[in-house]
Amino acid sequence: MAEIGKKFWGYTKEEWSWVIQDTGNSAYSLVITATLFPLFYLKSPL
């Protein structure tokens, strides 16, 4: 019987979709954090 999911570097397509989604979420939060924190600290009085 054929394998249910095609393997790519040991991961199925479903597992790769989770990897891509997690990477995208991490990149999004990193961009938001890197953008907003400097604005907050530059405008706050020292």
C-alpha positions as CSV (number, residue, x, y, z in Angstrom):
1,M,0.0,0.0,0.0
2,A,1.2,3.5,-0.8
3,E,2.3,5.9,1.9
4,I,-0.4,8.3,3.0
5,G,1.6,11.5,2.8
6,K,4.5,12.2,0.5
7,K,7.7,12.5,2.6
8,F,10.1,15.5,2.1
9,W,13.1,15.5,4.3
10,G,11.2,13.1,6.6
11,Y,8.1,15.3,6.9
12,T,4.7,14.8,5.3
13,K,2.9,17.6,3.4
14,E,0.7,18.2,6.5
15,E,3.7,18.5,8.8
16,W,5.4,20.9,6.3
17,S,2.2,23.0,6.3
18,W,2.6,23.4,10.1
19,V,6.3,24.2,9.8
20,I,5.6,26.9,7.2
21,Q,2.7,28.4,9.3
22,D,4.8,28.5,12.5
23,T,7.7,30.1,10.6
24,G,5.3,32.7,9.1
25,N,3.8,33.5,12.5
26,S,7.3,33.9,14.1
27,A,8.4,36.2,11.3
28,Y,5.3,38.3,11.6
29,S,5.7,38.8,15.3
30,L,9.4,39.5,14.9
31,V,8.6,42.3,12.3
32,I,5.9,43.8,14.5
33,T,8.1,43.7,17.6
34,A,11.1,45.2,15.7
35,T,8.9,48.0,14.3
36,L,6.9,49.0,17.4
37,F,9.4,48.7,20.2
38,P,11.8,51.4,18.8
39,L,8.9,53.7,18.2
40,F,7.8,53.3,21.7
41,Y,11.2,53.8,23.3
42,L,12.2,56.7,21.0
43,K,9.0,58.7,22.0
44,S,9.2,58.0,25.7
45,P,11.0,60.5,27.9
46,L,14.4,59.5,29.3
